[in-house]
Amino acid sequence: MAGNPPIVVHRISASGGRRVTVRGRIMGLAHSDADVLELVARAGLPGPADLLADPTLVEWAGGRPHDYRRLELPP
């Protein structure tokens, strides 16, 4: 993590998708990069698609960037 990015894409939930917070405010659940960009725009931070690659703006917490797959739980 670089500093304190305003956008955090949290770990993948057991049901799939990742919670997105902007400046500490929960914006919703994202299932794709497009969803993240939509949630960020709703928070008033519109930007280019490449903002997701900027570690000063986005922290990918608890998982790989751009991965939204549902966790596979053992039987």
C-alpha positions in Angstrom: 0.0 0.0 0.0 1.3 3.4 -0.9 0.3 6.0 1.8 -3.5 6.1 2.4 -5.3 5.7 -0.9 -8.9 7.1 -0.9 -10.3 4.0 -2.7 -10.1 0.5 -1.1 -11.2 -2.6 -2.9 -11.6 -5.1 -0.1 -11.0 -8.9 -0.1 -13.3 -11.2 -2.1 -16.4 -12.2 -0.2 -17.5 -15.8 0.1 -20.4 -15.1 -2.2 -18.2 -13.3 -4.7 -17.5 -9.7 -5.4 -15.5 -7.2 -3.4 -16.7 -4.4 -1.2 -15.5 -0.9 -2.3 -15.0 2.0 0.0 -14.2 5.5 -1.0 -12.7 7.7 1.8 -14.0 5.3 4.4 -17.5 5.2 3.0 -19.0 1.9 1.8 -20.1 2.4 -1.8 -21.2 -1.1 -2.7 -20.2 -4.5 -4.0 -18.2 -4.8 -7.2 -18.0 -7.9 -9.4 -15.8 -6.3 -12.1 -13.5 -3.3 -12.7 -16.4 -1.6 -14.4 -18.4 -1.9 -11.2 -15.5 -0.4 -9.2 -15.3 2.5 -11.6 -19.1 3.1 -11.4 -19.0 3.1 -7.5 -16.1 5.5 -7.6 -17.9 7.8 -10.0 -21.0 7.7 -7.7 -18.7 8.9 -4.9 -17.8 11.9 -7.0 -14.3 10.7 -8.0 -14.6 10.1 -11.7 -11.4 9.1 -13.4 -9.9 7.1 -16.2 -10.0 3.3 -16.2 -6.3 3.3 -15.5 -6.8 4.8 -12.1 -7.3 1.2 -10.8 -3.6 0.6 -11.5 -2.5 3.7 -9.4 -1.5 2.6 -5.9 -1.7 6.2 -4.6 -5.5 6.1 -5.4 -6.5 2.4 -5.0 -5.6 -0.2 -2.4 -6.4 -3.8 -3.4 -6.8 -5.3 0.1 -6.7 -9.0 0.8 -6.5 -10.3 -2.8 -5.0 -9.9 -6.2 -6.0 -6.8 -8.2 -8.9 -7.2 -10.7 -9.9 -10.6 -9.2 -13.6 -10.9 -8.2 -14.1 -14.7 -8.3 -16.1 -16.3 -5.5 -14.0 -18.1 -3.0 -14.0 -21.8 -3.3 -14.6 -23.3 0.2 -13.6 -26.9 1.0 -16.6 -29.3 1.4 
